Amino acid sequence: MTIQLTRTAEELHALPRTGRRAVVMTMGALHEGHATLVRTARELVGGDGQVVVTVFVNPLQFGAGEDLDRYPRTLDADLGIAREAGADAVFAPSVDEVYPGGEPQVRVSAGPMGERLEGAFRPGHFDGVLTVVAKLLHLTAPDLALFGQKDAQQLAMIRRMTRDLNFPVEIVGVPTVREADGLALSSRNRYLSAADRTTALELSRALLAAHNVVELGPAAVRHAAHVVLHEAAGMTPPADLDYLALVDPADFTEVPDDFTGPAVLAVAARVGTTRLIDNVPLEFEAPGADR
């Protein structure tokens, strides 16, 4: 199977369109998590449809002191992974192509939801994410756009933006892909030393511990995760916790101890020089409800 590499909006718009189009947006450094998104997109649009993968390291979503300059750029390898997973085309524009004339003066505001959790630790991050997603949705004009659930707050923000601003696209969330040891797949995992990785595994272990006591309610879930993360804080290197939050997936506000319904337990921590995020979806049932 061949794959078409496009670099400009003109080249992208010249692609013959067949059936339904799905887009998978990435910053490159593709791994099995991205490949899963592409394979899912192919299944959804079928053999007559079209799958486009975007590869763009978006400067607007990186804050001061973050890893924009060292973020891995591996386009040749990305093309191979995208092709093997079933993509028809890759759109890999330059910064000047996406932001002609420099940083955009008009941006999408993430609003109050974008100031919570990740937004609190990375001010302006979600404004940058939503701005580039909006631009790429306009440029690729897909029927479907697929995003991983590992970035749960990002997925929720994109769903809210497309609903609030009437984008004619279906947003599809795809479950987190994990390595055999439980670590959530991320392009940043390549930064982890062997010792870093041992500590990083405590994040997924904390989420699993919480999931195992979900029937006991939100307070038990929070406690179980905190016990593991407290241990991780004493490891070498330590897991330096940014947050552990049990939130309503609709707006990412903390849920009360008597909460029932769907929730997300989200965690972010720095291990060595690498900042990692992870989450697990949970369902809290009312006391006495049939299981």
N, C-alpha and C positions, 0 to 999 in steps of 0.2 A: 504494500500500500504506500502510495506517495503522499507527501504532505506539502502544502503550499505555504511558503514563508512570505508574509507581507510586512512591509515596514511603514507604509504611509496610509492615510485615510483613503486616498485615491485608489491605491492597490487593493485595499480591503473592500471598497465599494464595487470594485470591478470583479470580485469573485462571483462566479455563477451561483445563484441560490437555488437549492433544491430542497423541497419539503420543509419541515420545521427546522429552525436553527437554534442550537443550544450554545451558550458561551460558558467557559470556565475561566475565571479571572485569576491570574497568579502573578507573583513577583519573580517567577523563575525559580531556579534551583529545585526543579521538580523532583518529587519522590513518590513513593507508592500511594500516599494520600491523594496527591494530585491525579495520579493515574486512575485511582478509584473514581474520582469525580468525572474524569473523561469517559471511563467505561460506563458509568451510570448515565451520563449524557447521551452516549451512543445508544444505549438500550432504550432511553426515553424517546429519542427522535427516530429510531429505526434506521434501517439501511438506506432509505431514501432521504433521510434528513442530513443535516450538516452540523458538525461540531467544530467550533472555533475556540482555541485557547489563546488568551492574551498573556503576554509576558512583558511586564513593565514594573520596574522598581520606582515606586511613586514617591518623589521627594516630599510631597506635601504632608505625608503621614508620619514622617520622622521628625522627632524633636531634637533640640540641641543636645549634643553628646550621645545621641543614639548611633546605631551602626549602619547608617546609609552608605558610607564609603566602603566599608568592608563587607556589605551584604553580598553573598555569593552571586556571581553572574556566570551562568553556564549554558549559554544558548544552544551550542551544538548538542550537548547532552540532552537538553530540554526537548529539542526537536525529535530526537530519537525516542524519548519516553512518550511524548505526545502522539507520535506516529504509531508506536506499538500499542498504545491504549485505544486507538481508534479515532483520533482527531483528523479532520480534513485540512485544517489550516491553523497556522500560528500567526497572530498579530503581535509583532514586537517593535513598537514604535520608539523613537528617541524622545527625550524629554522635550525637545523643541517641537516635535510633532504633536505631542499631547498638550503642551502649554506654549503655543506660539506667542512670542513677545514677552515671555517670562511668566512669573507666577500670576495666576488669574486674580483679577480684582474682585470678581464675583464668585463666591463659593457657596456650597450647600452647608447650612448650619445644622449640626446634629441636635441642637436644643438641649433641654435638661437631661434627657436620657444619655446624651453623649458626654456628660460631665461626671458620670458615676463610674466606679470601678476603674476600668482601663482609662477612661477619660479623665479621672481625677489624677492618676499617676502620669498620664501622657496628655497634658493640655493641648487641645487643638487636633489631636490625633484623628478623631472621628470626623471632624470637618474635612480633613484631608482625604480620608477613606471615602466618604460619601461623595465628595466632589469628583474624585477620579472614577468611582463606580458609575456615577451619573453620566460622565463623559463617555466612558466605554460602553455603557448601555446605548447611548445615542449613536455611537460610531458603529457598533456591531449589530444593532437592531435585532436582538434575539427574541425568540418566543419563550425560551427558558434560560434562566441563569442559575448555575449550581455553585453552592458555597459549602465548605465544611463546617460541621457543628463544633469543631474544636475552638473556633473563634465565635463563641456563642453570642457574645454581645454585638460583635460586628454583624453577624447574621440577622440578629433582631433589629439592628439599626437599618440595615439594607431593606429588610421587609417593611419596616415602618416608612422609610423614605419612598419606596415604590408605591405603597398604598396611599400615603398622604399627598404625593405629587402626581398620582395617576399615571405612573409608568405602565405601558402595555406589555408587561412581562410577568411570567410566573417565576417566583423565587423558590428554588428547591434546596432544602438542607440535606446534607449527606452525613451519616454518622462518622464520628471520629475514627480514624484508622490508627492502630497502635502497633508498635513493634512487639516481638514475641515476649519481651520482658514487661510489657505494659506501658512503656513510655509513649506518649502521644507523638506521632510523626510530626516533625517540624524541620524546615530548612535550617533552623538555628541549632539543631542537635549536633551538627558537625563541629560546632565550637566546643563541645563538652569534652573534657579530658576523661580518662577512665574513672578517676575519683569523683569528678563532677557528676558523671552519669549515675554512679551509685547513689549519690544524694538526690539527684533529680527524680529517681524512681520513687522516692518517698511522696512525691506529689500525687502520682496515680494510686499509690498505696493508701494515702489519706482518703481519696475519693472512693476507693473500693470499701474501706472500713466504714465510711459514711453510708454507702449504698446498702451495706449489709444490715444496717439497723433502721432502715427507712420506715419500717412498720411501727417503730417506737416514737416517731414524730420528729419535728424540726430540731428541738433542743438536743435530742440524742444524736442526730446527724451532725450537728455542729460540734458537739463534744468529741465524738469519735474521730472526726477529721483533725481537730485541734490536738488531740493526744499524739497522733502520728507526726504532725507538723512540729510540735514541741520537741520531739525526739530529733527530727531532721535539723532543727536549729542548732543542736549540739554536735552535729557531725562535722567532719573535716573533708571538704569545705562545708560550711553550713548552708542551709536553705534560708535565705534572708527573705522572709515573707512580706509581700506587699499587701495582700488581702486574702481572706477567705470569706466568701459571702454566699449566703443562701438567698436566692432572689426569685422574684416573679419574672418569668421569661417575657411577659408582655411589656414591662417597663424597667426591669433590672433594679427594682427597689427591694430592700430586705423584707422577707416574709416574717410574720409573727409566729410564736411558738404553737398557736392553735390553727395554723394554716392548713387548708386542704386543697388539693389540686396539683397541677404540674408546677415544678420548680427546677431551678438550675443551681447546683453547688459549683461555684467558680473559685479558682485559686490562681494566684500569680506570685512568683518568687524569683529571686535572683540566685543562681548557683554559679559561683566563680564570676566570670564576666558575662554570663549569659542569662537573659531574662526569659522565663518560660511561663506559659499559661496552660491551663487545662480545666476541664469541667466535666460534670456528669449530670444528665437529666434525671430527675426524680419525680415520683408521683406519690403524694400524701393522701391517704384515704381517711375518711371520717371514722372516728372510733366506732367499732362494731360493724363496719361495712364488710360485706362479703368480699373475700379475696379470690 
